[in-house]
Amino acid sequence: QVQLVESGGGLVQAGGSLRLSCAASGRTFSYYAMAWFRQAPGKEREFVASISWSGTTYYADSAKGRFAISRDNAKNTVSLQMNNLKPEDTAVYYCKSNAYWGQGTQVTVSS
């Protein structure tokens, strides 16, 4: 059974940092791209960042310069380092690989 489990969310003040992690199990994810999405209340889920199997990264404009995605294929994990957080970053953050989604982790940024 394929599972993606996110962790690392929480409450942080504007300007602070958080590091999200996603642990994958059930198959070898090293051959697949992995991505982070987020969904704020009342809004559609949106792309944040992705990383290919070879390490090529892509970012939404809102994440460029502040967020960094990385992966550890040996551990089947993907991380999202988020710096200089803003209140508009408040959302549930989801890990995704192919058709599989995690359950999400809440990030709340206070002003």
URURGI-V592079 format. One record per pair of residues at least 12 apart in sequence whose C-alpha atoms are under 10 Angstrom apart, sorted by the first residue. I is the first residue (numbers start at 0). J is the second residue. Records with the same first field share a line. If there is no record, write none. Layout:
# URURGI-V592079
I: J, J
This chain:
# URURGI-V592079
0: 24, 25, 26
1: 23, 24, 25, 26, 27, 28, 99, 100, 101
2: 21, 22, 23, 24, 25, 26, 96, 99, 100, 101, 102
3: 20, 21, 22, 23, 24, 25, 75, 76, 77, 93, 94, 95, 96, 99, 100, 101, 102, 103
4: 20, 21, 22, 23, 24, 76, 93, 94, 95, 100, 101, 102, 103, 104
5: 19, 20, 21, 22, 23, 76, 77, 78, 92, 93, 94, 95, 100, 101, 102, 103, 104, 105
6: 18, 19, 20, 21, 22, 78, 92, 93, 94, 102, 103, 104, 105
7: 19, 20, 21, 78, 79, 80, 104, 105, 106
8: 20, 90, 91, 92, 103, 104, 105, 106, 107
9: 89, 104, 105, 106, 107, 108
10: 89, 105, 106, 107, 108, 109
11: 84, 85, 86, 89, 106, 107, 108, 109, 110
12: 83, 84, 85, 86, 107, 108, 109, 110
13: 82, 83, 84, 85, 86, 87, 88, 107, 108, 109, 110
14: 81, 82, 83, 84, 85, 86, 108, 109, 110
15: 81, 82, 83, 84, 85, 108, 109
16: 65, 66, 80, 81, 82, 83, 84, 85, 108
17: 66, 79, 80, 81, 82, 83, 84, 106
18: 66, 67, 68, 78, 79, 80, 81, 82
19: 35, 68, 77, 78, 79, 80, 81, 92, 93, 94, 104, 106
20: 35, 68, 69, 70, 76, 77, 78, 79, 80, 94, 104
21: 33, 34, 35, 70, 75, 76, 77, 78, 79, 93, 94, 95, 101, 103, 104
22: 71, 74, 75, 76, 77, 78, 94, 101
23: 72, 74, 75, 76, 77, 94, 95, 96, 99, 101
24: 74, 75, 76
25: 75
26: 75
27: 72, 73, 74, 75
28: 52, 71, 72, 73, 74, 75, 76, 77, 96, 97
29: 51, 52, 53, 70, 71, 72, 73, 74, 75, 76
30: 51, 52, 53, 72
31: 50, 51, 52, 53, 72, 96, 97
32: 49, 50, 51, 52, 53, 54, 55, 56, 70, 77, 95, 96, 97
33: 48, 49, 50, 51, 52, 54, 56, 68, 69, 70, 76, 77, 78, 94, 95, 96, 97, 99
34: 46, 47, 48, 49, 50, 51, 56, 57, 58, 68, 69, 77, 78, 79, 93, 94, 95, 96, 97, 100
35: 47, 48, 49, 50, 58, 68, 77, 78, 79, 92, 93, 94, 95, 96, 100, 101, 103
36: 48, 49, 59, 90, 91, 92, 93, 94, 95, 100, 103
37: 88, 89, 90, 91, 92, 93, 94, 103, 104, 105, 106
38: 88, 89, 90, 91, 92, 93, 103, 105
39: 87, 88, 89, 90, 91, 92, 105, 106, 107
40: 89, 90, 91
42: 90
44: 90, 91, 92, 93
45: 59, 92, 93
46: 58, 59, 60, 61, 62, 92, 93
47: 59, 60, 61, 62, 63, 66, 68, 79, 92, 93
48: 60, 61, 62, 63, 66, 67, 68, 69, 79, 94
49: 67, 68, 69, 70, 77, 79, 94, 95, 96
50: 67, 68, 69, 70, 77
51: 69, 70
52: 70, 72
53: 70, 72
54: 68, 69, 70, 71
55: 68, 69
56: 68, 69
61: 87, 88
62: 81, 82, 84, 88
64: 81, 82, 83
65: 80, 81, 82, 83, 84
66: 79, 80, 81, 82, 83, 84
67: 79, 80, 81, 82
68: 80, 81
77: 94, 95
78: 94
79: 92, 94
84: 106, 107, 108, 109, 110
85: 107, 108, 109, 110
86: 106, 107, 108, 109, 110
87: 107, 108, 109, 110
88: 106, 107, 108, 109
89: 105, 106, 107, 108, 109
90: 103, 104, 105, 106, 107, 108
91: 103, 104, 105, 106, 107
92: 104, 105, 106
93: 105
